[in-house]
Amino acid sequence: MSEPEMIDATGLLCPLPVLKLRKRMKPLAPGDVIVLRADDPAAVIDVPHFCAEAGHELVEMVEDGAVTLYRVRKG
């Protein structure tokens, strides 16, 4: 299994991290995983909400200092 694609959205504010995630997920096949790096405090709310609305699975959220990594599986 290959490494998941990474999206670096550090330094971007709401709604840009979720917009980047949505755009990069469109061409993925169901079950593919992508990782979003974001330091916007609103992303902690926005990313899980986006996943729930769009039918994707938020596999994990890992804090790494000021940055949070969101591992998302396409639904």
C-alpha positions as CSV (number, residue, x, y, z in Angstrom):
1,M,0.0,0.0,0.0
2,S,1.4,3.4,-1.0
3,E,1.9,6.3,1.3
4,P,-1.2,8.5,1.5
5,E,-1.2,11.9,-0.3
6,M,-0.3,14.8,2.0
7,I,-1.9,18.2,1.8
8,D,-0.1,21.0,3.7
9,A,-2.6,23.6,4.7
10,T,-0.5,25.1,7.5
11,G,-0.9,28.9,7.6
12,L,-4.2,28.8,5.9
13,L,-7.4,29.9,7.6
14,C,-10.9,28.6,7.4
15,P,-12.3,27.6,5.0
16,L,-9.2,27.1,2.9
17,P,-8.0,23.8,4.6
18,V,-11.3,22.1,3.9
19,L,-11.6,23.5,0.4
20,K,-8.1,22.1,-0.4
21,L,-9.1,18.8,1.1
22,R,-12.4,18.6,-0.9
23,K,-10.6,19.5,-4.2
24,R,-7.8,16.9,-3.7
25,M,-10.3,14.2,-2.7
26,K,-12.5,14.4,-5.8
27,P,-10.2,12.3,-8.1
28,L,-9.5,9.7,-5.4
29,A,-11.1,6.3,-5.4
30,P,-13.4,5.3,-2.6
31,G,-11.3,3.9,0.3
32,D,-8.2,6.0,-0.7
33,V,-6.7,7.9,2.2
34,I,-5.4,11.4,2.3
35,V,-3.7,13.4,5.1
36,L,-4.3,17.0,5.7
37,R,-1.9,19.1,7.8
38,A,-3.5,22.2,9.3
39,D,-2.8,24.7,12.1
40,D,-6.1,26.6,11.8
41,P,-8.0,26.1,15.1
42,A,-11.3,26.0,13.2
43,A,-10.1,23.0,11.3
44,V,-10.7,20.8,14.4
45,I,-14.4,21.5,13.9
46,D,-14.5,22.0,10.1
47,V,-12.7,18.8,9.0
48,P,-14.9,16.4,11.0
49,H,-18.0,18.3,9.8
50,F,-16.9,18.1,6.2
51,C,-16.3,14.4,6.5
52,A,-19.7,13.8,8.0
53,E,-21.5,15.9,5.4
54,A,-19.6,14.4,2.4
55,G,-19.7,10.7,3.6
56,H,-16.0,10.4,4.2
57,E,-14.4,8.7,7.3
58,L,-12.1,10.8,9.6
59,V,-9.7,7.9,10.5
60,E,-7.7,9.9,13.0
61,M,-6.7,13.3,14.2
62,V,-3.1,13.6,15.6
63,E,-1.8,16.7,17.2
64,D,1.9,17.5,16.4
65,G,2.7,20.7,18.2
66,A,0.6,23.5,16.7
67,V,-0.3,21.4,13.7
68,T,-3.0,18.7,13.5
69,L,-2.9,15.9,11.1
70,Y,-6.2,14.7,9.8
71,R,-6.2,11.2,8.1
72,V,-9.4,10.9,5.9
73,R,-10.6,7.9,4.0
74,K,-12.8,8.7,0.9
75,G,-16.3,7.3,1.3
